[in-house]
Amino acid sequence: MEKQYDVAIIGGGVAGLFAAYELSTHGFGKLRVAIVEMGSENPFRTCPMLNLKKLARDKECALCKPCNVMSGVGGAITFSSGTMNLRPDVGGDLDKLLGSWEEAEKLIQYVDSVLVKFGAPDNLYAIDYEQTSELERLAAKAGAKFVPTPQRLIGSENMPKVIANMVDYLKSRGVEIHGHTEVTDIEHAENRIRLKTTKLDIVSRYVIIAPGRIGAEWFSQLAKRRGIDVEPGPLDIGVRVEVPAYVTEPITKLVRDPKIIMYTKSYDDKARTFCTNPNGLVVEERYPDDSVGVNGESFATIKSKNTNFALLITVRLTDPFEDTIAYGKSIARLATKLGGGRPIIQRFGDLEAGRRSTWSRIERSVVDPTLKSVTPGDIAMAYPYRVVVNIIEALKRLDIIMPGIASPQTLLYAPEIKFYSTRARVSRELETNLKNVFVAGDGVGLSRGMNVAAATGVIAARSILKREGIEFEDG
Ligand SMILES: Cc1cc2nc3c(=O)[nH]c(=O)nc-3n(C[C@H](O)[C@H](O)[C@H](O)COP(=O)(O)OP(=O)(O)OC[C@H]3O[C@@H](n4cnc5c(N)ncnc54)[C@H](O)[C@@H]3O)c2cc1C
């Protein structure tokens, strides 16, 4: 079977959905648009209601009802805390991509307004610059930089509903969604691009490739096979830190998700805090190769007594081995093996002392872990020495900003690895060196968060609208 479209979007994550939104809003009746989505919701993902040890698609789980309407569309953000960072340089470098801070900021505001249109709650965390100046002072004392970031917290309960509303809108505007359909290859010819999928052949005049992190390796292989120009991306390796909520409260009551960046003295590597969840839960992720990872979530209705955040170290590889994805995956697999198929948990004091944690040591800790399906172990056995040294140094420096963070009792979970994908070389329109083949989102290395992922989807779509001579409001 073969179907023809004007624009085929590979991936129904935020980047793909926002591209479809823009195209179907302005090109309604003029452009035939399709989303091809392989359906990535991971059936092995532990349910956020972890203590019940249910899977995300368990019918009995109250949170699963919205998940079940998704039929795979929505991508990585669907089951997240849905924190919308209202800055163009958090979650990517949109300002650099566009060459203008003002334009980038305007685009982030536009993305936010679309989320609100589809039901994102009025849950804004603005920045009180008078109060945060104290945080900036403390960060400076620690040799770090605080990046004030206003946020909208959509919440894990609301995120699937926002996506579902958006999908309903897209369908009403004629967007065809091919769910549970994986694109395996692309054959490029000018004005006629053929997508090979697991169900049908799609021929389209334009293609937007937005496969997300889960499709990053597929994109990297595709680029090699089909001659798409790319450059190696970095990799973030780190730990999920969990402490009693009162330790971070003096800071998180000012800024819910403080972005703190520093460069370590030992290696001059970038270390940063990411995805802070006050009163949140640490959750397990399981990848297609059966390796595990950790992440954090926060809910409006389910509260823990802890705060968790990621502490990430940026790693760059150069000649002769530049494949950061393969490097990161081998570390994740090793950590999974050492954890007996589960994430590793370790007290900071044990990591510093060079010994593994045990359940009896963890039970003596004041921090009650919110993720229970873990194996007490030694993160230093799985992570490169350089990363471990950087983590220890960064935690100690964070202790200046948030006293108590570097307590021996602080819990660390691993592996927490963010793959930043092979980065596509693109024009300002986000077109690759293959004519009419555009890219967007995390999987092609252009973003690291939903704000910028969605914005790149909008940019790619607007480039196509311009090329087709279709007018749109430059929101
Ligand atoms: C647990 C978790 C929590 C997060 N929390 C936040 C947060 O609070 N705030 C924030 O800003 N960011 C957060 N992020 C990051 C955010 O989710 C991503 O930046 C964003 O979803 C990227 O969007 P995307 O469209 O590029 O990719 P994705 O959302 O990953 O979507 C890509 C889609 O493409 C599909 N696909 C891949 N390959 C193919 C193929 N070959 N054929 C067909 N379909 C394919 C996938 O199935 C997937 O649905 C979180 C991420 C995770 C994992």
The ligand as a MOL file (V3000), in Angstrom:
LIG
                    3D

  0  0  0     0  0            999 V3000
M  V30 BEGIN CTAB
M  V30 COUNTS 53 58 0 0 0
M  V30 BEGIN ATOM
M  V30 1 C 10.8280 10.8820 32.1000 0
M  V30 2 C 11.0840 12.1580 31.3430 0
M  V30 3 C 10.7490 13.3610 31.9280 0
M  V30 4 C 10.9310 14.5520 31.2390 0
M  V30 5 N 10.5050 15.7070 31.8010 0
M  V30 6 C 10.6120 16.8540 31.1330 0
M  V30 7 C 10.0830 18.0520 31.6590 0
M  V30 8 O 9.4880 18.0670 32.7310 0
M  V30 9 N 10.2300 19.1890 30.9410 0
M  V30 10 C 10.8480 19.2180 29.7330 0
M  V30 11 O 10.9490 20.2800 29.1240 0
M  V30 12 N 11.3570 18.0910 29.1990 0
M  V30 13 C 11.2410 16.9080 29.8580 0
M  V30 14 N 11.7190 15.7650 29.3160 0
M  V30 15 C 12.3320 15.8350 27.9960 0
M  V30 16 C 11.2230 15.9220 26.9300 0
M  V30 17 O 10.3290 14.8800 27.1350 0
M  V30 18 C 11.8370 15.8640 25.5710 0
M  V30 19 O 12.7500 16.9180 25.4260 0
M  V30 20 C 10.7840 15.9780 24.4620 0
M  V30 21 O 9.7670 15.0410 24.6620 0
M  V30 22 C 11.4240 15.7630 23.1020 0
M  V30 23 O 10.4360 15.7750 22.1520 0
M  V30 24 P 10.6740 15.0790 20.7360 0
M  V30 25 O 9.4050 15.2500 19.9830 0
M  V30 26 O 11.9330 15.5430 20.1390 0
M  V30 27 O 10.9000 13.5290 21.0650 0
M  V30 28 P 9.9600 12.4590 21.7360 0
M  V30 29 O 9.0320 13.0720 22.6880 0
M  V30 30 O 10.8420 11.3850 22.2120 0
M  V30 31 O 9.0990 11.9090 20.5310 0
M  V30 32 C 9.6620 11.2380 19.4320 0
M  V30 33 C 8.6600 10.2640 18.9100 0
M  V30 34 O 9.1600 9.6910 17.6990 0
M  V30 35 C 8.8150 8.3270 17.6500 0
M  V30 36 N 9.7530 7.6380 16.7720 0
M  V30 37 C 11.0850 7.4730 16.9420 0
M  V30 38 N 11.6230 6.8310 15.8990 0
M  V30 39 C 10.5970 6.5650 15.0500 0
M  V30 40 C 10.5180 5.8870 13.8110 0
M  V30 41 N 11.6000 5.3650 13.2070 0
M  V30 42 N 9.3000 5.7680 13.2130 0
M  V30 43 C 8.1860 6.2960 13.7930 0
M  V30 44 N 8.2160 6.9340 14.9890 0
M  V30 45 C 9.4010 7.0730 15.6000 0
M  V30 46 C 8.9290 7.8930 19.1000 0
M  V30 47 O 8.1410 6.7500 19.3040 0
M  V30 48 C 8.4210 9.1160 19.8490 0
M  V30 49 O 7.0560 9.0400 20.1530 0
M  V30 50 C 11.5340 14.5530 29.9660 0
M  V30 51 C 11.9300 13.3560 29.3990 0
M  V30 52 C 11.7020 12.1590 30.0600 0
M  V30 53 C 12.1100 10.8630 29.4210 0
M  V30 END ATOM
M  V30 BEGIN BOND
M  V30 1 1 1 2
M  V30 2 1 2 3
M  V30 3 2 2 52
M  V30 4 2 3 4
M  V30 5 1 4 5
M  V30 6 1 4 50
M  V30 7 2 5 6
M  V30 8 1 6 7
M  V30 9 1 6 13
M  V30 10 2 7 8
M  V30 11 1 7 9
M  V30 12 1 9 10
M  V30 13 2 10 11
M  V30 14 1 10 12
M  V30 15 2 12 13
M  V30 16 1 13 14
M  V30 17 1 14 15
M  V30 18 1 14 50
M  V30 19 1 15 16
M  V30 20 1 16 17
M  V30 21 1 16 18
M  V30 22 1 18 19
M  V30 23 1 18 20
M  V30 24 1 20 21
M  V30 25 1 20 22
M  V30 26 1 22 23
M  V30 27 1 23 24
M  V30 28 2 24 25
M  V30 29 1 24 26
M  V30 30 1 24 27
M  V30 31 1 27 28
M  V30 32 2 28 29
M  V30 33 1 28 30
M  V30 34 1 28 31
M  V30 35 1 31 32
M  V30 36 1 32 33
M  V30 37 1 33 34
M  V30 38 1 33 48
M  V30 39 1 34 35
M  V30 40 1 35 36
M  V30 41 1 35 46
M  V30 42 1 36 37
M  V30 43 1 36 45
M  V30 44 2 37 38
M  V30 45 1 38 39
M  V30 46 1 39 40
M  V30 47 2 39 45
M  V30 48 1 40 41
M  V30 49 2 40 42
M  V30 50 1 42 43
M  V30 51 2 43 44
M  V30 52 1 44 45
M  V30 53 1 46 47
M  V30 54 1 46 48
M  V30 55 1 48 49
M  V30 56 2 50 51
M  V30 57 1 51 52
M  V30 58 1 52 53
M  V30 END BOND
M  V30 END CTAB
M  END
